[in-house]
């Protein structure tokens, strides 16, 4: 069953997060065409047909109820695509559940990734009742490392993720603090 992040949408001070749909495909592909945006993640970025198929498959799932991808939009201009945040089984297969984010470069360094990830992380623990959420981030991806720390994830060490090393972050439900999830960017 395809849930497209269920019917869960979130609103923050500056952002709207709504379940990603196939109508967001072109915006996602355009964002991914920026080599700085995708430099730390493997994907079919140089093959247009494979890239489109990848984005559409990731959008459609199927994902467990309440999980999936959320499109991030500006509250002041809901037509402005900022990026996305996800809560899905790791590498789309699991069994662990990961949180991740990708933003258009012009929105980097403004706290938007942190602001978008916080309600999704709270949703993971408070609504879905997950025991743990992880993030695996390239050690050179300083921006995403900071986001993981700001939302309360704990650095657990370096691992191999596919062919690349990654910093492994986790947060267990007993470690989750709603005040950190609601904190400043």
Secondary structure, DSSP 8 states (H G I E B T S, - for coil): ---TTTT--EE-SSEEEEE--GGGHHHHHHHHTSHHHHTTS-S-TT-HHHHHHHHHHHHH----TT-EEEEEEESS-TT-EEEEEEEEEGGGT-SSEEEEEEE-GGGTTTTHHHHHHHHHHHIIIIIS--SEEEEEE-TT-HHHHHHHHHTT-EEEEEEEETTEEEEEEEEEGGG--HHHHTS--
